[in-house]
């Protein structure tokens, strides 16, 4: 090879690994600059940057186990500790006093021993690989919460033991190779030297980046469709759903509940808008307490709320509405200017097959205002619809008598 070339072919190929690490480090640093409360992003960035520094030392050190190789090994251990701390911080787990630090110190002591005292290259390689794998495995054992997370969290959860296994098995192969037995810590085959670490970096870094993006995007999606005062879904979310047809099968009905607070304007006028906000927040809490898993609830605006109950006939929706009405009637809201109670009126209708949600809403809205006309603090419900033409939305159909509770 021409000695004037600044890099050998193997070095040029191996540079892809630290370049990838630096890109991940830059990506995590940019995410942290946008989301500074998420300190684990900075730990991720530091972990990949430190790993890149160690890899660069390895690439440009083609001798035996020299000081550069020892420094690279120390950087690898530091990178694993930073990554472990970042993973634990993301899950809200305190890393102080954990065995990770003790294990890291033990690995460094063994590396120094095999480097300075024995000059044992295979033992040095075994210690580094097994130690890094053990650090990741010990971290993984404390991250059970990831299994209950979303798809990105679950992929990351199973990626950690996979990377640990690759480190255990890969380092055994490397340490037993002819080159390492001969005292060369760097593999002579450029492809064998570059591709396996690059694959691990790409898969682990990609999993970490996907989970970090999920952490940032999920709250933004939640804020877009959530009413901040009541913590129910907002009108935008309801309107996005309104063009759908909830009921596809006659034996799987949906019921829609519309409710409106009685005398809400009087509360605002008498006690002020802060009292009105407190009333709406309490209404949101009561709805969340009384609805079931699978039910969907919205604040449509002002003091009007909607609840859609999949797989529930009108009679079941009446039971839920009655729980809400009873709990609201026994709740007194306390404010500096006094305390007061509030009631609500309800309209309930059961869906018809292939009826759009906006048509179901129109029928239910008629029932809601009927409840208000009949004296408020009551429930108006249409009995279960007949199977037939579902197009009448102006009034209850024949066989759908108005029931008032």
LODODO-821371 format. One line per 8 residues: number of its first residue (from 1); their letters; for each residue x, y, z of C-alpha. Coordinates in pm, 1 decimal, always signed. Each point is the difference from the previous one (the first is absolute). Layout:
N
NUM = A = X Y Z ~ ... .
end
This chain:
405
1 = XXXXXXXX = +0.0 +0.0 +0.0 ~ +117.8 +351.6 -77.0 ~ +142.4 +139.7 +325.4 ~ -106.8 +350.1 -101.8 ~ -365.6 -87.9 +55.2 ~ -119.0 +147.4 +331.0 ~ -227.5 -298.1 +73.9 ~ +19.7 -371.2 -67.5 .
9 = XXXXXXXX = -297.0 -170.1 -164.7 ~ -99.4 -167.3 +327.0 ~ +16.7 +329.2 +187.0 ~ -214.1 +176.1 -260.6 ~ -260.1 -276.4 +21.0 ~ +3.3 -1.8 +378.8 ~ -63.5 +376.0 +13.7 ~ -364.3 -65.6 -83.7 .
17 = XXXXXXXX = -60.3 -120.3 +356.0 ~ +116.0 +313.8 +186.1 ~ -159.3 +218.5 -266.8 ~ -332.2 -169.3 +69.5 ~ +52.4 +45.0 +375.3 ~ +70.7 +369.2 -44.0 ~ -316.3 +40.1 -207.1 ~ -203.3 -163.1 +276.3 .
25 = XXXXXXXX = +175.5 +219.2 +257.6 ~ -84.2 +309.8 -203.3 ~ -359.5 -114.9 -41.4 ~ -49.7 -57.5 +372.5 ~ +166.2 +332.8 +79.2 ~ -240.5 +177.7 -236.1 ~ -297.5 -172.9 +160.7 ~ +127.9 +102.6 +342.7 .
33 = XXXXXXXX = +37.9 +362.0 -116.1 ~ -369.1 -10.8 -91.7 ~ -110.9 -196.9 +309.0 ~ +236.5 +105.1 +279.1 ~ -201.3 -156.1 +284.6 ~ +77.8 -340.8 -154.8 ~ +352.4 -24.7 +139.9 ~ +35.7 -361.0 -112.1 .
41 = XXXXXXXX = +37.5 +127.2 -358.0 ~ +322.2 +174.1 +98.8 ~ +122.6 -322.2 +162.6 ~ -75.3 -188.0 -322.5 ~ +192.6 +262.0 -199.7 ~ +297.7 -24.1 +235.1 ~ -6.5 -381.6 -14.5 ~ +19.8 -7.4 -380.1 .
49 = XXXXXXXX = +263.9 +275.0 -12.6 ~ +220.9 -181.4 +252.4 ~ -45.1 -328.4 -187.4 ~ +101.5 +175.4 -323.8 ~ +315.7 +132.5 +168.5 ~ +92.2 -349.6 +116.7 ~ -59.7 -143.8 -345.2 ~ +219.4 +264.2 -162.0 .
57 = XXXXXXXX = +283.1 -88.9 +238.6 ~ -35.0 -365.2 -97.5 ~ -3.2 +77.6 -371.7 ~ +322.1 +198.8 +5.5 ~ +181.3 -238.3 +235.2 ~ +121.8 -301.1 -195.9 ~ +256.0 -119.0 +252.6 ~ -29.4 -239.6 +288.4 .
65 = XXXXXXXX = -193.7 +83.2 +316.2 ~ +138.7 +347.3 +43.8 ~ -105.2 +294.3 +207.8 ~ -235.3 +100.3 -282.2 ~ -182.1 -332.4 +22.5 ~ -28.1 +32.2 +376.3 ~ -135.4 +352.8 -37.0 ~ -247.6 -124.1 -259.9 .
73 = XXXXXXXX = -118.3 -273.6 +236.2 ~ -47.3 +254.0 +280.0 ~ -204.6 +216.1 -236.6 ~ -216.1 -298.9 -94.3 ~ -75.4 -70.7 +365.5 ~ -77.5 +367.2 +58.3 ~ -232.4 -0.9 -300.6 ~ -188.4 -304.1 +131.4 .
81 = XXXXXXXX = -39.1 +162.7 +343.4 ~ -131.8 +321.6 -156.3 ~ -244.5 -197.4 -211.8 ~ -116.8 -201.9 +300.9 ~ -53.5 +314.3 +202.1 ~ -195.2 +156.3 -285.9 ~ -225.8 -304.5 -35.3 ~ -74.5 -1.2 +371.9 .
89 = XXXXXXXX = -58.3 +376.7 +6.8 ~ -249.1 -28.0 -285.9 ~ -205.5 -245.7 +205.2 ~ +28.2 +212.2 +314.4 ~ +222.4 -254.2 +177.3 ~ +262.7 +136.6 +236.8 ~ +343.2 -126.5 -106.3 ~ +177.7 +123.4 +314.6 .
97 = XXXXXXXX = +115.6 -284.0 +219.9 ~ -65.8 -256.8 -271.8 ~ +246.5 -283.7 -65.8 ~ +77.5 +145.8 -342.3 ~ +270.8 +228.4 +134.7 ~ +159.6 -281.5 +198.4 ~ -5.2 -227.1 -304.1 ~ +157.7 +273.3 -212.4 .
105 = XXXXXXXX = +282.9 +45.5 +250.4 ~ +56.2 -376.2 +14.0 ~ +25.6 -15.0 -380.0 ~ +254.5 +282.7 -5.6 ~ +210.3 -167.0 +270.7 ~ +8.0 -326.7 -196.6 ~ +88.9 +182.3 -321.0 ~ +291.0 +172.4 +173.4 .
113 = XXXXXXXX = +111.6 -332.4 +146.9 ~ +4.3 -185.4 -332.8 ~ +161.8 +295.4 -175.3 ~ +273.2 +95.0 +248.7 ~ +63.5 -312.5 +204.8 ~ -50.3 -289.2 -239.4 ~ -6.2 +151.2 -351.6 ~ -268.4 -258.1 -78.1 .
121 = XXXXXXXX = -178.9 +110.3 -317.4 ~ -271.3 -273.2 -8.2 ~ -84.8 +57.7 +367.8 ~ -8.3 +374.7 -65.8 ~ -242.3 -52.8 -290.0 ~ -217.6 -242.9 +199.3 ~ -20.4 +240.7 +293.0 ~ -101.6 +290.9 -220.1 .
129 = XXXXXXXX = -268.6 -185.0 -195.8 ~ -148.8 -191.7 +291.8 ~ +14.1 +309.3 +218.7 ~ -184.4 +217.5 -252.2 ~ -259.8 -271.6 -52.6 ~ -47.0 -37.2 +375.6 ~ -50.9 +375.5 +42.0 ~ -275.0 +1.7 -261.9 .
137 = XXXXXXXX = -157.1 -317.6 +136.7 ~ -5.4 +136.2 +354.8 ~ -164.6 +317.0 -129.3 ~ -255.2 -201.7 -196.7 ~ -102.7 -189.1 +313.6 ~ -116.1 +330.2 +153.5 ~ -198.5 +116.5 -302.6 ~ -309.1 -218.2 +26.5 .
145 = XXXXXXXX = -218.8 +309.1 -45.8 ~ +100.1 +8.9 -367.9 ~ -192.1 -321.8 -63.8 ~ -322.5 +183.5 +85.8 ~ +79.1 +292.1 -231.3 ~ -66.0 +56.9 -366.7 ~ +153.2 -177.3 -296.4 ~ +321.1 +206.1 +11.5 .
153 = XXXXXXXX = +49.4 -79.2 +369.0 ~ -57.2 -371.3 -52.1 ~ +248.4 -12.9 -287.5 ~ +255.8 +179.1 +216.8 ~ -69.5 -235.1 +290.6 ~ +81.2 -310.6 -202.3 ~ +285.7 +167.8 -185.0 ~ +208.5 +32.6 +317.8 .
161 = XXXXXXXX = +33.7 -374.7 +76.4 ~ +61.6 -62.0 -370.3 ~ +290.1 +246.9 -0.2 ~ +130.2 -156.3 +322.8 ~ -9.7 -345.9 -156.1 ~ +184.4 +128.9 -307.4 ~ +269.4 +146.2 +224.6 ~ +34.6 -326.2 +194.0 .
169 = XXXXXXXX = +16.5 -219.5 -309.8 ~ +188.2 +241.5 -222.4 ~ +278.0 +68.5 +244.5 ~ +45.8 -373.1 +59.8 ~ +57.4 -45.0 -372.0 ~ +229.9 +303.7 -20.1 ~ +199.9 -96.0 +307.7 ~ +50.0 -350.6 -132.2 .
177 = XXXXXXXX = +106.6 +110.3 -346.2 ~ +351.1 -51.8 -127.2 ~ +72.6 +372.9 -17.1 ~ -89.1 +64.7 +362.4 ~ +178.1 -311.9 +119.9 ~ +304.5 +136.8 -179.0 ~ -26.8 +325.5 +191.6 ~ -177.3 +228.2 -247.3 .
185 = XXXXXXXX = -313.1 +151.2 +153.2 ~ -114.2 +139.9 -337.1 ~ -133.3 -258.6 -248.1 ~ +190.0 -20.2 -330.9 ~ -318.4 -54.0 -203.6 ~ -152.4 +342.9 -62.7 ~ -351.1 -132.3 -55.6 ~ +3.4 -207.1 +317.8 .
193 = XXXXXXXX = +135.7 +300.8 +186.0 ~ -260.1 +249.8 -123.3 ~ -332.2 -164.8 -78.8 ~ -110.1 -170.6 +326.8 ~ +57.5 +307.7 +221.0 ~ -166.3 +222.1 -260.1 ~ -304.2 -228.7 -8.6 ~ -28.2 +12.6 +380.5 .
201 = XXXXXXXX = +36.3 +377.7 +4.8 ~ -262.4 +41.4 -272.3 ~ -259.0 -227.1 +161.8 ~ +50.3 +123.5 +356.2 ~ +29.9 +365.1 -102.0 ~ -304.9 -26.7 -223.0 ~ -204.5 -155.9 +281.1 ~ +107.1 +270.1 +244.5 .
209 = XXXXXXXX = -74.8 +276.6 -249.1 ~ -343.4 -142.8 -83.5 ~ -94.7 -20.9 +368.3 ~ +124.2 +356.4 +59.3 ~ -205.3 +132.0 -291.8 ~ -301.0 -184.8 +138.2 ~ +52.2 +171.7 +336.1 ~ -9.5 +339.2 -171.6 .
217 = XXXXXXXX = -276.2 -60.8 -254.1 ~ -248.4 -184.4 +223.6 ~ -62.6 +296.5 +235.9 ~ -38.6 +228.9 -301.6 ~ -264.6 -231.4 -144.8 ~ -170.0 -13.3 +339.4 ~ -2.7 +379.8 +30.3 ~ -144.8 +34.8 -349.8 .
225 = XXXXXXXX = -311.5 -201.9 +85.1 ~ -34.8 +64.8 +375.0 ~ -191.7 +273.7 +178.8 ~ +247.6 +133.2 +259.6 ~ -267.3 +97.0 +253.4 ~ -187.3 -330.5 +23.9 ~ +265.5 -239.0 -138.5 ~ -265.9 -145.5 -230.1 .
233 = XXXXXXXX = +29.0 -12.6 -378.7 ~ -78.5 +329.7 -171.5 ~ -247.6 +98.7 -271.0 ~ +263.4 -34.5 -273.5 ~ +38.4 -367.4 +85.2 ~ -377.5 -47.2 +1.4 ~ -34.5 +165.6 -339.5 ~ +276.4 -221.0 -141.3 .
241 = XXXXXXXX = -209.9 -297.5 +108.5 ~ -336.6 +142.3 -101.7 ~ +12.9 -118.6 -362.8 ~ +39.8 -361.5 +108.3 ~ -273.3 -258.1 +39.0 ~ +40.1 -148.4 +349.2 ~ -242.2 -294.3 -37.9 ~ +72.5 -254.9 -270.8 .
249 = XXXXXXXX = -193.2 -295.9 +145.6 ~ -355.3 -5.9 +139.9 ~ +111.2 -197.1 +305.4 ~ +276.6 +246.0 +91.2 ~ -168.6 +336.6 +69.7 ~ +157.0 +322.9 +114.7 ~ -163.6 +252.2 +228.3 ~ +66.8 +372.1 +7.8 .
257 = XXXXXXXX = -52.9 +209.5 +311.9 ~ -15.3 +379.2 -21.0 ~ -7.4 +195.6 +323.7 ~ -20.6 +365.5 +76.9 ~ +51.4 +169.8 +336.2 ~ -308.7 +174.9 +133.5 ~ +27.1 +368.5 +98.2 ~ +367.7 +13.4 -96.9 .
265 = XXXXXXXX = -33.5 +361.4 -115.5 ~ -143.3 +93.5 +339.3 ~ +303.7 -157.3 +170.4 ~ +234.0 +211.0 -212.5 ~ -204.1 +314.6 +63.3 ~ -30.8 -58.3 +375.7 ~ +336.2 -146.8 +97.2 ~ +226.5 +101.2 -287.1 .
273 = XXXXXXXX = +172.6 -183.8 -282.6 ~ +244.5 -171.5 +237.0 ~ -297.2 -176.9 +157.9 ~ -121.8 -94.5 -347.2 ~ +339.0 -148.8 -84.0 ~ -0.6 -193.9 +327.9 ~ -346.4 -133.2 -85.3 ~ +111.9 -118.4 -343.1 .
281 = XXXXXXXX = +312.9 -163.7 +143.1 ~ -211.4 -182.1 +259.8 ~ -241.4 -109.4 -271.2 ~ +291.1 -145.9 -195.5 ~ +119.2 -189.5 +307.0 ~ -346.2 -144.5 +66.0 ~ -38.6 -111.7 -361.9 ~ +340.4 -171.0 +10.0 .
289 = XXXXXXXX = -91.9 -172.4 +327.1 ~ -338.6 -124.5 -119.4 ~ +76.9 -109.5 -354.1 ~ +148.7 -336.2 -83.3 ~ +305.2 -122.9 -185.3 ~ -74.4 +40.7 -369.8 ~ -245.1 +287.7 +43.6 ~ +97.9 +326.9 -170.7 .
297 = XXXXXXXX = -77.5 +337.7 +156.8 ~ +30.8 +353.9 -137.5 ~ -54.6 +356.3 +108.5 ~ -171.1 +145.0 -305.0 ~ +26.7 +358.6 +114.4 ~ -139.8 +215.9 +276.7 ~ -184.2 -227.2 +241.9 ~ -99.6 -270.0 -250.1 .
305 = XXXXXXXX = +150.1 -349.4 +13.2 ~ -36.9 -319.6 -203.3 ~ +64.0 -364.9 +82.8 ~ +4.4 -277.1 -261.6 ~ -40.6 -352.7 +135.8 ~ +97.9 -281.0 -239.1 ~ -189.0 -325.5 +27.8 ~ -253.3 +153.9 +237.4 .
313 = XXXXXXXX = -378.0 +17.5 -51.6 ~ -199.1 +298.7 +120.5 ~ -88.3 -168.9 +329.6 ~ +367.8 -41.1 +88.3 ~ +71.6 +361.9 -89.7 ~ -283.7 +111.0 +229.0 ~ +168.4 -177.5 +291.9 ~ +328.1 +182.9 -62.9 .
321 = XXXXXXXX = -180.6 +333.2 -39.5 ~ -188.4 -57.8 +323.8 ~ +328.1 -60.3 +183.4 ~ +136.2 +327.3 -135.9 ~ -319.8 +188.5 +87.6 ~ -12.8 -139.7 +353.4 ~ +367.4 +70.2 +72.3 ~ -28.8 +351.7 -137.8 .
329 = XXXXXXXX = -309.5 +70.7 +208.4 ~ +183.1 -90.7 +322.4 ~ +312.6 +201.2 -83.3 ~ +44.6 +346.5 +146.3 ~ +269.9 +222.8 -140.2 ~ +176.0 +225.8 +247.8 ~ +145.5 +334.5 -103.2 ~ +108.6 +306.4 +201.5 .
337 = XXXXXXXX = -339.2 +165.2 -58.7 ~ -197.4 -298.4 +126.5 ~ -103.0 -344.9 -114.2 ~ -259.5 -120.2 -246.4 ~ -126.1 -308.3 -180.1 ~ -92.9 -54.2 -362.4 ~ -224.6 -236.0 -193.3 ~ -3.0 -123.4 -358.8 .
345 = XXXXXXXX = -249.1 -112.6 -261.8 ~ +59.6 -299.9 -225.5 ~ -112.7 -120.4 -340.5 ~ +67.6 -360.5 -103.5 ~ -53.7 -178.0 -331.2 ~ +105.7 -337.6 -133.5 ~ +159.6 -26.5 -342.9 ~ -156.6 -155.0 -306.5 .
353 = XXXXXXXX = +188.0 -221.1 -241.9 ~ +222.2 +207.8 -230.3 ~ -126.4 +325.0 +151.2 ~ +267.1 +273.3 -13.6 ~ +101.0 +142.8 +333.2 ~ -119.9 +347.2 -95.3 ~ -353.0 -138.4 -52.0 ~ +13.8 -179.0 +334.0 .
361 = XXXXXXXX = +116.9 +328.5 +151.3 ~ -296.7 +188.3 -148.7 ~ -249.3 -247.7 +147.4 ~ +171.1 +8.2 +338.4 ~ +10.7 +379.8 +2.2 ~ -380.6 +9.8 -35.1 ~ -28.5 -226.3 +303.0 ~ +237.7 +219.6 +201.2 .
369 = XXXXXXXX = -209.2 +310.2 -54.1 ~ -314.8 -197.4 +75.5 ~ +152.3 -82.9 +340.0 ~ +63.6 +369.5 +63.4 ~ -355.2 +92.4 -97.2 ~ -135.4 -263.5 +237.6 ~ +164.2 +157.2 +305.5 ~ +376.0 -64.9 -19.3 .
377 = XXXXXXXX = +202.3 -241.8 +218.1 ~ -148.1 -291.1 -191.1 ~ +72.1 -253.4 -273.0 ~ -190.7 -27.6 -328.1 ~ +61.1 -318.8 -194.4 ~ -139.3 -151.1 -319.0 ~ -77.1 -369.3 +30.1 ~ +193.8 -245.2 -214.8 .
385 = XXXXXXXX = -58.6 +70.1 -372.2 ~ -168.4 -239.5 -233.3 ~ +200.7 -150.9 -281.3 ~ -99.7 +176.4 -316.3 ~ +44.4 +330.9 -173.0 ~ +228.8 +203.9 +228.5 ~ -34.5 +336.6 -171.7 ~ -244.7 +186.1 +225.7 .
393 = XXXXXXXX = +212.7 +232.0 +211.8 ~ -250.0 +271.4 +85.5 ~ -202.4 -193.6 +257.6 ~ -27.1 -344.9 +157.7 ~ -125.3 -263.8 -241.5 ~ -308.9 -205.4 +51.3 ~ +84.7 -248.1 +272.0 ~ +250.3 +240.3 +160.8 .
401 = XXXXX = -207.6 +162.4 +267.8 ~ +162.6 +277.3 +201.8 ~ +90.9 -119.9 +348.1 ~ +66.5 +252.9 +274.9 ~ +177.9 -89.7 +322.5 .
end
